[in-house]
Every structure is written in structure tokens, then in C-alpha cells.
Amino acid sequence: MSWGTELWDQFDNLEKHTQWGIDVLEKYIKFVKERTEIEINYAKQLRNLSKKYQPKKNSKEEDENKFSSCRAFLSTLSEMNDYAGQHEVVSENMTSQITAELARYVQELKQERKAHFHDGRKAQQHIETCWKQLEASKRRFERDCKEADRAQQYFEKMDADLNVTKADVEKARQHSQLRHQMAEESKAEYSAALQRFNQEQRDHYHTHIPNIFQKIQDMEERRIVRLGESMKTFAEVDRQVIPIIGKCLDGITKAAEAIDQEKDSQCAVEAFKSGFEPPGDVEFEDFAQPLKRASSECSLAAPGKEGKAATTGKAKGKLWPFIKKNKQSQSLYFHKELMKRTLGRPTYAHEARAYVVSLRTLSLKLGGGPEDFSHLPPEQRRKKLQQKVDELNKEIQKEVDQREALTKMKDVYIKNPQMGDAGSVEHKLAELGQNLERLRQEAQKFEGWLAEVEGRLPVKTEPGRRQSGVCETPNTLTVNHCAQDRESSPDGSYTEEPSQESEAKVPPPAHEFDDEFDDEEPLPTIGTCKALYTFEGQNEGTISVTEGETLFVIEEDKGDGWTRIRRSEDEEGYVPTSYVEVFLEKNAKGAMTYI
């Protein structure tokens, strides 16, 4: 079906229709552009999401990567990043294969349409010109015929009039003949113009216009085909990335299937195992015979409070395995208790003081710990030391490889001076030698600590015995941290937690140390204090006070928020420093500077 024959008289409508087709094509281009923008924005958001949940470069999150569930999550983030990349590919392909191509095609289509309709208008103008010429020759022929008819009538009138001279009659006859001749010429011209117009009209409606309209029809059909091809490309661009997206999703599924709950549980054991032995049974203390009372080797609470708890029958269980702990305060609290027991004893006092001072200095480093990781439980300390030793060995190997490479380079320079100066390598070799020596010393130091902690890891004890805080060994005295960390709360209460294991070597045998603790003397008074508020000491190691009560200070606050006070010879314990107003004696602070 041809537009040239069926729509020969619809030139204006065809012009509007083809313009509408171009508008549809431009609308589709705009649609694809917005789709590409959506794809690129979606890909950007996916990448930002993946980046947001990527682990930061620190030791804690690196340790978390030991767990299979964490590794699966990292794999998911990586696959999502690749998933975002496929959406970027979709956007790029749609832009290059559809948007850019269609934009060029639309420009070409507009130019072609303009040319075709220009030819159509030109043909119309030509046929209109031919029609005007035909009308002009027709009017001229009509006018000449009327003039010839009037001249003939005038001649006949003159010829019939007897009063008119012969000359006038002859003149009228000649004028009539002239008009008839002009009418004949106009007739011939009109006839020729009519034939010419009919031929032009036939050519116009049967040749020129059909050809032009056929070209316009072909142009419109090509536009429709191109639009369909672009829609296929639109779908194909998406279909091309589906296998890769499927691989990304398969990767996420595979990572999820690789999660091993048993291995994660084992990693949790390795990550948090302290190496401590669980406490044994609590020995019976016979308070009916005070002189034969055996002091608990594992309790570092105030004697007054122990007696009070035993008397009332409300001895509180130790909640430390389930309470959040502060590692630095924990270690400090144990050494504070060790200080209480060794204060005033010439054999051990100076050693304990020095140990506490060094530990307190380390605790002042914000977020840090001792270099030998002594603030950690034995098992965790062993793992950290082993990790440090492995890192140092890797650095040593790296330095050795660099030194070997520089040594070979130096030999080459010596044999071939034109290749380089051997002296320029000497400085680097010396620097590498110093680094190697330093790293080896560091490695030796950490290996020593590692050997020490591996040799002193606790062994299984008999179930019937409670693990003692003081354990007898052939050559050394090991003091186990059984003190609990105190964490202050707004109401002044605190929870008790276990401290990390620490060992202090002292020359005398263990039984001599136990004897000294058995006949422990009370701490001296360093001042007085007045209770500003009432405090109910409900936890082990604390003491209750009432507002306005005056008591004796036997140990000032060491930075943990607690002050040790005494009410009587048998009643002493800790109260929050903010609950009391302390009045130290003049020489009290000087006497306590070693804390």
C-alpha cells in the first residue's frame, strides 16, 4: 500500500504525521537517557553502600575476619561492588548503542524529511503555476471571443446602415476580422495551455507526488524499524549482563554456604580463651575458732567485710565472668591489693612499689597496654606474643632479602665500575644492618616473653581444690590475679570482675610469704574524711557510711574513683571518692608518693 496513490491529497497530514514520528523517536531517546541516569545513580549508591560497610583497617576488624560469617559478609560486599559495575556497564552501553546512535539518526531524519517535503512543495507550486497560466489563457481567449463578437455585430450594423460610408464599413469589417483572428490565436493558445496543464497535472499526481510520498513513506518505515531495533538493543544490553549478575548472586550464595558455625565457635574460643582455671570449691572457714581461721588465699577483699558477709550469711557470688571489664583498672586493683599486703614489710615492699609504679605508668597511656601484653590473660597474651614474633620474623626476612639484593648489586658495581658506584650502596647496606640488628633484638625480646608465658600457662588442678592465688613452684612464687575490678556507676555501686593473671617473682619460698600474710598488720591512718552522702556498701570490699559520719582514711584515691577508709579495727573498706570529703594529714601524701 503506497502513500503516493492512497494519500495523494494528504500532503499536510503527512507532514504532521512524520513530525509526530520524529517526536516519538526523541521521546524514546529521552526515556533511554533517564534510564541510563537511573542505572548510574543506582550503581553509585550500591558502591557507596558497599564502601560504607567495608571494614576499617584496624586490628579489631582484622581479627573479626577469622569468622566465616564475617568473611561471607565481605564476599557479599565485594559481589555487590561487581553487581554495581554491571549497572554501570548497562548505562554505558545504552548511552553508546542507543542514545548516541539515535541522536545522530534523528538529525539525519530531520534533514531527509525536510528535503522530501521541500520537493513536494516545489511540485505543488509548479502545478499551481501551470494552473494559473491555464486560467490566464482561458480568460484571454474568453475576452478575445467577446471582443470578436462585438466587432462582428458592429460591422453588421455599419453594413446595414445606408448612411454610413463605404470606408467606415470597410474599416469595421477589417476590425471584425482582426478580432476574430485574435480570438483564434487565443483559442489556440488556450488549447495548448490546457494540454500542457493536463500533462503536468498527470505527471504531478501520478509521478512526482507518488515518488515524493513513497520516499517519505520509506523514511517513516525506516524510523519505525530503527525504533524497534533500539528497543531490542535496550533489552539486549540488560540481557548481556544477566549472566554476570547471576555469577555475582551465585558468589553471594556460595559465600553464605561457606559459613561454618563450628569453625566460628572454635574461633571464638581461640579469640577469647583466657587460660585461667575455673575456681575450685570454697574451703570451710570455722569462725567458732578465730585463732585457727585460715585466711583465703584467693580473696583480696577487706577483712571487715568478709566477716560481715560470713556472719549475715549473705556472701555475694562473684559476677565477674559476665561483667564488662576495664583491663587497666583490673590489673591496677590487683597490684593495689598486693601493695596493701606488702606495705611495711622490708623484704617485699620496695619490689611491690616499683611494680605498681611501672604498671600505673603504663596504664596512663590512653588506649595502650604494656609492651609484653602482660595486661592480657595468659592464652591471649601468648597469641599476641606469637603474632608479634611472626610479624618481626617477616620484617627480618624482608630486610635480609633487601640486603642480599644490594650485596649482589655492589658486587656487580665492583666488577663493572661503569655500571655504577659501589660506594653509593654502602650507606644503604649499613642502614639495613642496623635495622636487622634492631629487629633481631626485638624478636629475641618477644621470643623470651613468649617462652616465659608458654612455660607458665596453668595446668589442670584437682577438682576438689579451689585455685589458689598463691601457687608454690620449685623456684618462684606465682601470684595469681584473683582481685576483682570495680566499675563505678552513678549511684555509687560497682560490680566485681576478675583481673588478669600476673606473676611476681620474689626470692623467699611460698610458705614464708603465706606466714607474713597470716599475721598482717593494719594499714596506718593518713587522714580523716567526712561522709557527704549516705552510701550502702552492698558489694564485697565496700563499707556502708551515713551522711555526716567521720571516718579514718587509710588509702587515698589512686585514680579509680575509690577511697579506702576505716571505722574501727574490724571495719574497713572502700567508698566512692565523690561521697566523702577527705582531710589528709600533712605528711600523708609524702608517705604515699610511691603509689
C-alpha positions in Angstrom: 0.0 0.0 0.0 1.6 3.2 -1.2 1.1 6.6 0.3 1.6 8.1 -3.2 -1.7 6.6 -4.5 -3.7 6.3 -1.3 -2.7 9.6 0.3 -2.1 11.8 -2.8 -4.2 14.6 -1.4 -2.9 14.4 2.3 0.3 16.3 2.0 -0.4 18.4 5.1 -1.4 15.5 7.2 1.6 13.5 6.1 3.8 16.4 7.1 2.2 16.4 10.6 2.4 12.6 10.9 6.1 12.5 10.0 6.9 15.2 12.5 5.0 13.2 15.2 7.1 10.2 14.3 10.3 12.2 15.0 8.8 13.5 18.2 8.2 9.9 19.3 11.8 9.0 18.5 13.1 11.9 20.5 10.8 11.0 23.4 12.3 7.5 23.4 15.8 8.9 23.4 14.9 11.0 26.4 13.5 7.8 28.1 16.7 5.9 27.5 18.8 8.9 28.8 16.8 8.9 32.1 17.2 5.1 32.3 21.0 5.5 32.0 20.9 8.1 34.7 19.0 5.8 37.0 21.4 3.0 36.3 24.5 5.1 37.0 22.9 6.5 40.2 21.9 3.1 41.3 25.4 1.8 40.7 26.9 4.7 42.6 24.5 4.1 45.6 25.5 0.4 45.5 29.2 1.2 45.5 28.7 3.7 48.4 26.7 1.1 50.3 29.4 -1.5 49.8 32.1 1.0 50.8 30.2 2.1 53.9 30.2 -1.4 55.3 33.7 -2.3 54.3 35.8 -2.9 57.4 38.2 -0.2 58.5 41.9 -1.0 58.6 42.4 -1.9 62.3 43.4 -4.9 64.3 39.9 -5.5 65.7 38.2 -5.9 62.4 41.1 -7.9 61.0 40.5 -10.3 63.9 36.8 -10.5 63.1 37.7 -11.7 59.6 38.7 -15.0 61.2 35.0 -15.9 61.4 33.4 -17.5 58.3 30.3 -15.3 58.7 32.4 -12.2 58.6 34.2 -13.4 55.5 30.9 -14.3 53.9 29.8 -10.7 54.5 33.0 -9.3 53.0 32.4 -11.5 49.9 28.8 -10.2 49.7 30.2 -6.6 49.8 32.7 -7.5 47.0 30.0 -9.1 44.9 27.7 -6.1 45.4 30.5 -3.9 44.1 30.8 -6.1 41.0 27.0 -6.0 40.8 27.1 -2.2 40.7 29.7 -2.4 38.0 27.3 -4.3 35.7 24.7 -1.5 36.1 27.4 0.9 35.1 28.0 -1.3 32.0 24.3 -1.1 31.2 24.4 2.7 31.4 27.5 2.9 29.2 26.1 0.5 26.6 22.7 2.2 26.4 24.4 5.6 26.0 26.7 4.5 23.2 24.5 2.0 21.4 21.1 3.7 21.7 21.2 7.3 22.9 24.1 8.5 20.8 23.1 6.5 17.7 19.5 7.6 17.8 20.5 11.2 18.3 22.6 11.1 15.1 19.8 9.3 13.2 17.2 11.9 14.3 19.4 14.7 12.9 19.7 12.8 9.6 16.0 12.0 9.6 15.1 15.7 10.0 17.3 16.6 7.1 15.8 13.9 4.9 12.3 14.9 5.8 13.0 18.5 5.1 14.3 17.7 1.7 11.3 15.5 0.7 8.7 18.0 1.8 10.7 20.7 0.0 10.4 18.7 -3.2 6.7 18.2 -2.5 6.1 21.9 -2.0 8.0 22.7 -5.1 5.9 20.3 -7.2 2.8 21.8 -5.8 4.0 25.3 -6.6 4.8 24.1 -10.2 1.3 22.7 -10.7 -0.3 25.8 -9.3 1.8 27.9 -11.7 0.6 25.8 -14.6 -3.0 26.2 -13.4 -2.6 29.9 -13.2 -1.2 30.0 -16.8 -4.1 27.9 -18.0 -6.6 30.2 -16.3 -4.9 33.3 -17.8 -5.0 31.9 -21.3 -8.6 30.8 -20.8 -9.6 34.3 -19.7 -7.7 35.9 -22.6 -9.5 33.5 -25.0 -12.8 34.4 -23.5 -12.1 38.1 -23.7 -11.0 37.9 -27.3 -14.1 35.9 -28.3 -16.3 38.6 -26.7 -14.3 41.3 -28.5 -14.6 39.5 -31.8 -18.4 39.0 -31.3 -18.8 42.8 -30.6 -16.7 43.7 -33.6 -18.8 41.4 -35.8 -22.0 42.9 -34.5 -20.7 46.5 -35.1 -19.6 45.5 -38.7 -23.0 44.1 -39.4 -24.7 47.2 -38.0 -22.5 49.5 -40.1 -23.0 47.4 -43.2 -26.8 47.7 -42.8 -26.8 51.4 -42.3 -27.2 53.3 -45.6 -25.9 56.5 -44.2 -22.5 55.1 -43.4 -19.8 55.5 -46.0 -18.2 52.5 -47.6 -14.9 53.4 -46.0 -16.4 53.1 -42.5 -18.0 49.8 -43.4 -14.6 48.5 -44.7 -12.9 49.7 -41.5 -15.5 47.9 -39.3 -15.1 44.8 -41.4 -11.3 44.8 -41.0 -11.6 45.4 -37.3 -14.0 42.5 -37.0 -11.6 40.2 -38.9 -8.8 41.3 -36.6 -10.8 40.4 -33.5 -11.7 37.1 -34.9 -8.1 36.4 -35.8 -7.1 37.3 -32.2 -9.8 35.1 -30.8 -8.5 32.2 -32.9 -5.0 32.8 -31.6 -6.2 32.9 -28.0 -8.1 29.8 -28.7 -5.0 28.0 -30.0 -3.0 29.3 -27.0 -5.7 28.3 -24.6 -5.8 24.8 -26.2 -2.1 24.4 -25.9 -2.1 25.6 -22.3 -4.8 23.2 -21.4 -3.0 20.3 -23.0 0.2 21.4 -21.2 -1.6 21.7 -17.8 -3.3 18.3 -18.2 0.1 16.7 -18.8 1.7 18.5 -15.9 -1.2 17.5 -13.7 -0.9 13.9 -14.7 2.8 13.9 -14.1 2.2 15.7 -10.7 -0.4 13.3 -9.4 0.8 10.1 -11.0 4.6 10.5 -11.0 6.1 13.4 -8.9 3.8 13.2 -5.9 3.8 9.4 -5.7 7.6 9.4 -5.8 7.9 12.0 -3.1 5.3 10.4 -0.9 7.0 7.0 -1.4 10.3 8.4 -0.2 8.5 9.9 2.8 6.9 6.5 3.4 10.2 4.8 3.2 11.7 7.3 5.6 8.9 6.8 8.1 9.2 3.0 7.8 12.9 3.2 8.4 12.2 5.3 11.5 9.8 2.7 12.8 12.3 -0.1 12.1 15.1 1.8 13.8 12.9 2.4 16.9 12.1 -1.3 17.1 15.8 -2.2 16.8 16.6 0.3 19.5 14.1 -1.4 21.8 15.6 -4.7 21.1 19.1 -3.3 21.9 17.6 -1.9 25.1 16.6 -5.4 26.2 19.8 -7.0 24.9 22.0 -4.6 26.9 20.3 -5.8 30.0 20.4 -9.4 28.9 24.1 -9.3 28.3 24.8 -8.5 32.0 22.4 -11.0 33.4 24.9 -13.9 33.4 27.5 -11.7 35.2 24.9 -10.6 37.7 23.9 -14.2 38.1 27.6 -15.0 38.9 27.6 -12.2 41.5 24.5 -13.6 43.1 26.0 -17.1 42.9 29.1 -15.8 44.6 26.9 -14.4 47.5 25.1 -17.8 47.7 28.4 -19.6 47.7 29.8 -17.3 50.4 26.7 -17.9 52.5 27.0 -21.7 52.1 30.7 -21.5 53.2 29.7 -20.3 56.7 30.8 -22.9 59.2 29.2 -22.4 62.6 31.5 -24.9 64.2 34.6 -23.2 63.0 33.3 -19.8 64.1 32.6 -21.3 67.6 36.2 -22.6 67.6 37.5 -19.1 66.5 35.5 -17.6 69.4 37.2 -20.0 71.8 40.7 -19.1 70.4 39.9 -15.4 70.4 38.5 -15.1 74.0 40.1 -18.0 75.9 41.9 -16.6 78.9 43.9 -19.7 80.0 42.7 -19.3 83.6 41.5 -22.4 85.5 38.0 -22.2 87.0 37.9 -21.8 90.7 37.7 -24.8 92.9 35.5 -25.4 95.9 35.5 -22.8 98.7 37.0 -24.2 101.8 35.1 -24.2 105.1 36.1 -21.4 107.5 35.4 -22.2 111.1 34.6 -18.9 112.7 34.0 -20.7 116.0 37.8 -20.9 116.4 39.1 -17.5 115.4 42.7 -18.3 116.1 42.7 -21.3 113.7 40.9 -19.4 111.0 42.6 -19.9 107.7 42.8 -16.8 105.5 41.5 -17.3 102.0 44.4 -17.1 99.6 42.3 -16.1 96.7 40.2 -13.3 98.4 41.6 -9.8 98.4 38.5 -8.2 99.9 38.7 -6.2 103.2 38.7 -8.4 106.3 35.9 -6.5 107.9 33.6 -7.1 105.0 34.5 -10.8 104.9 33.5 -11.2 108.5 30.3 -9.3 107.9 29.3 -11.3 104.9 30.0 -14.6 106.7 28.1 -13.5 109.7 25.0 -12.4 107.9 25.0 -15.4 105.6 24.7 -13.1 102.5 28.0 -13.7 100.9 27.6 -12.5 97.4 28.6 -14.6 94.4 31.3 -13.4 92.0 29.7 -12.0 88.9 33.0 -11.2 87.1 32.6 -13.7 84.2 29.6 -11.9 82.9 30.5 -8.2 83.5 32.3 -5.9 81.1 35.7 -5.2 82.4 38.3 -2.5 82.3 41.6 -4.2 81.8 43.9 -1.4 83.1 41.8 -0.9 86.3 41.6 -4.6 86.8 45.4 -5.0 86.8 45.8 -1.9 89.0 43.3 -3.2 91.5 45.2 -6.4 92.0 48.5 -4.7 92.4 46.9 -2.2 94.9 45.8 -5.2 97.0 49.3 -6.7 96.6 50.6 -3.3 97.9 48.3 -3.5 100.9 49.7 -6.9 101.9 53.4 -5.9 101.3 53.3 -2.4 102.8 55.7 -2.1 105.7 57.5 -5.4 105.0 61.1 -4.6 104.4 61.6 -7.7 102.3 59.0 -7.1 99.6 57.8 -3.5 99.9 60.3 -1.9 97.5 59.7 -4.6 94.9 55.9 -4.2 95.1 56.1 -0.4 95.0 58.3 -0.5 91.9 56.0 -3.0 90.2 52.9 -0.9 90.9 54.5 2.3 89.8 55.6 0.8 86.5 52.1 -0.7 85.9 50.4 2.6 86.7 52.7 4.4 84.2 51.7 2.0 81.5 48.0 2.5 82.4 48.3 6.2 81.7 48.9 5.6 78.1 45.5 6.2 76.6 44.2 3.0 74.8 47.6 1.3 75.2 49.0 -1.6 77.3 52.3 -3.0 78.3 54.7 -3.9 75.6 54.8 -7.5 76.7 50.9 -7.7 76.8 51.0 -8.6 80.5 47.6 -7.0 80.9 46.0 -9.8 78.9 45.0 -13.3 80.1 47.7 -15.9 79.6 46.2 -17.5 76.5 45.5 -14.2 74.8 49.0 -12.9 75.8 50.6 -16.0 74.2 48.6 -15.4 71.0 49.6 -11.7 70.8 53.2 -12.5 71.5 53.2 -15.2 68.9 51.7 -12.8 66.4 54.3 -10.2 67.2 57.1 -12.7 66.8 55.7 -13.8 63.4 55.5 -10.1 62.2 59.0 -9.4 63.3 60.3 -12.5 61.5 58.6 -11.4 58.3 60.2 -8.0 58.6 63.6 -9.6 59.3 63.2 -11.8 56.2 62.3 -8.7 54.1 65.4 -6.8 55.3 67.6 -9.9 54.7 66.3 -10.1 51.1 66.9 -6.4 50.5 70.4 -6.8 51.9 71.2 -9.7 49.7 69.9 -7.8 46.6 72.1 -4.8 47.5 75.1 -7.0 48.1 74.7 -8.6 44.7 74.4 -5.1 43.2 77.5 -4.0 45.0 79.4 -7.0 43.6 78.3 -6.1 40.1 79.3 -2.5 40.5 82.8 -3.6 41.8 83.3 -5.9 38.8 81.8 -3.3 36.4 82.5 0.2 37.6 80.9 1.7 34.5 77.5 0.4 35.7 77.5 2.3 38.9 79.3 3.4 42.1 79.7 0.7 44.7 80.2 3.3 47.4 76.6 4.5 46.9 75.3 1.2 48.2 77.4 1.2 51.4 75.1 3.6 53.2 72.0 1.6 52.4 73.7 -1.6 53.5 74.8 -0.1 56.8 71.2 1.1 57.4 69.8 -2.3 56.6 72.3 -3.8 59.0 71.2 -1.6 61.8 67.6 -2.3 61.1 68.3 -6.1 61.1 70.1 -5.8 64.4 67.2 -3.8 65.9 64.6 -6.3 64.6 66.5 -9.3 65.8 66.8 -7.8 69.3 63.0 -7.1 69.3 62.3 -10.6 68.1 64.6 -12.1 70.8 62.8 -10.0 73.4 59.4 -11.1 72.4 60.5 -14.7 72.0 61.8 -14.6 75.6 58.4 -13.3 76.8 56.7 -16.0 74.7 58.8 -18.8 76.1 58.1 -17.4 79.6 54.4 -17.3 79.2 54.3 -20.7 77.5 56.2 -22.2 80.4 53.8 -20.7 82.9 50.4 -21.5 81.4 48.2 -23.0 84.1 47.7 -26.8 84.2 44.6 -28.6 85.3 44.2 -28.7 89.0 42.3 -31.2 91.2 38.5 -30.6 91.2 38.3 -30.7 94.9 40.7 -27.8 95.4 40.0 -24.1 94.8 42.6 -22.5 92.6 44.9 -20.5 95.0 46.0 -17.0 94.3 49.5 -18.1 95.6 50.9 -21.2 94.0 54.1 -22.9 95.1 56.6 -23.7 92.5 60.2 -25.1 92.9 62.0 -21.8 92.3 59.5 -19.0 92.1 56.4 -17.7 93.8 53.5 -17.1 91.4 50.8 -14.7 92.4 47.5 -15.2 90.6 45.3 -12.3 90.0 42.1 -13.0 91.9 41.2 -9.4 92.6 38.1 -8.0 91.0 37.8 -4.8 89.0 35.4 -2.2 90.4 33.4 -0.1 87.9 31.7 2.9 89.3 28.1 3.7 88.5 26.1 6.9 89.0 24.6 5.6 92.3 28.0 4.7 93.7 27.6 0.9 93.3 30.0 -1.2 91.5 30.5 -4.7 90.1 33.3 -7.0 90.7 35.3 -8.6 87.9 38.4 -10.8 87.6 41.7 -9.2 87.0 44.2 -10.6 84.5 46.7 -13.1 85.6 50.1 -11.7 86.7 53.1 -13.2 88.2 55.7 -11.6 90.6 58.9 -13.5 91.4 60.2 -12.9 94.9 63.2 -14.7 96.4 61.6 -16.3 99.6 59.7 -19.6 99.4 55.9 -19.6 99.2 55.3 -20.7 102.8 57.2 -17.8 104.2 55.1 -15.4 102.1 51.9 -17.0 103.4 53.1 -16.7 107.0 53.6 -13.0 106.6 50.1 -12.6 105.2 48.6 -14.5 108.1 49.8 -12.0 110.7 49.1 -8.9 108.5 49.2 -5.6 110.4 46.6 -2.9 109.8 47.5 0.0 107.5 48.4 3.3 109.1 45.9 6.2 109.1 46.8 9.0 106.7 43.9 11.3 107.5 40.2 11.7 108.1 37.1 12.1 106.0 33.5 13.2 106.3 30.7 11.4 104.5 28.8 13.9 102.3 26.1 11.3 101.3 24.8 8.0 102.5 26.4 5.0 100.8 25.1 1.4 101.1 28.1 -0.8 100.6 26.4 -3.9 99.3 29.3 -5.4 97.4 32.3 -7.3 98.7 35.2 -4.9 99.6 33.0 -1.8 100.3 31.8 -0.3 103.5 28.5 1.4 104.3 28.6 5.1 105.6 25.9 7.6 106.6 25.8 11.3 105.8 27.8 13.4 108.2 29.8 10.4 109.6 33.5 11.0 110.3 35.9 8.1 109.5 39.7 7.5 109.1 41.4 7.4 105.7 43.9 4.6 105.3 44.4 4.8 101.5 43.6 7.7 99.2 42.1 7.6 95.7 44.6 6.3 93.2 42.6 7.4 90.1 40.0 4.6 90.1 37.3 6.7 92.0 37.5 4.8 95.3 39.0 5.7 98.7 39.7 3.2 101.4 38.5 4.1 104.9 38.3 2.6 108.4 35.6 2.9 111.0 37.0 0.6 113.6 39.7 -2.0 113.9 37.5 -4.6 112.3 35.6 -2.4 109.9 37.3 -1.0 106.8 36.6 -0.9 103.1 36.1 1.3 100.0 33.7 4.1 99.4 33.3 6.3 96.3 35.6 9.3 96.5 32.8 11.6 95.4 30.8 10.6 98.5 33.3 11.8 101.1 35.4 14.9 101.8 39.0 13.9 102.6 41.3 15.7 105.1 44.8 14.3 104.7 47.5 14.8 107.3 50.5 17.0 106.3 52.9 14.1 105.7 50.3 11.8 104.4 50.8 12.5 100.7 54.6 12.3 101.0 54.2 9.0 102.6 52.1 7.7 99.7 54.0 9.0 96.8 55.1 5.6 95.8 51.6 4.6 94.8 
